[in-house]
Amino acid sequence: MATAEGESEPRRPYDAPRRREQAIQTRAEIAAAARHLFTSRGWGQTTVRDIAKAARVSEPTVYKAYGGKAGLAGALVDAVDLAADVARQLAELEAAQGDPPAQLAAMVAFDRRLFERGADVIRLLREAARTEPDLAAAYQDGRDRGETLRRQVFSSWPAKAFRSGVDVSLACDTYAALCTVDTYATLTGGRRSGSSSGGSGHCAPCSSDRATKASFLSLGVRKAAFIAPRPRGFRRRWRSHGHGRGRRAGRHRTATRRGRR
């Protein structure tokens, strides 16, 4: 359109919200297609062309969005972390400052969500990382982030929170040894168990969300093994120092003394 002076009016930049939403949706569809193909076919057997076809976009669109397969690997790692709700974990850790058992429970809960929602991607990256340097870097970056957070949390705990002879490094090693996607699969998959109903020794796969949580939370108890147990009489001493005062606390102390007699 020409102005009164005969000059062309500057063209408005085209960056409408709808356009941005479409771009976000396209990236999500590409990532979803990549995850499906990578985990079903394998890393080496999947090409950018395959991903573009499954996402119904052109190959240049895939490269523009992620820069190729290596970029998609990094995007999948970030997506799995977000699905496990990193923000929730950080909020729970902050709320539980000064309470080591509660902070440990928050980390266990995050890992349970991570394995529930991203076990396929974790296994893919771990296996492909053996031969693909780019994937090895993405896989190691994810592990390093978790290790850094755990070390920061454990370093904030008092020495009495650990068993005798356990320091921060050993606590990190213990956690890493116990909390793996393979251990999670063992706890939540079908296996024989003498404690099953009817005494048949068979345990059906824990497919429901409730069963999955219950199975994996039992792993959290095992992880707590490197936290020093509370001394005998801890609860009575805790109450006697002014916590939980009132009638209920008084009844508790009375009942405890009667029980001794």
Disulfide bonds with the S-S distance in Angstrom:
none
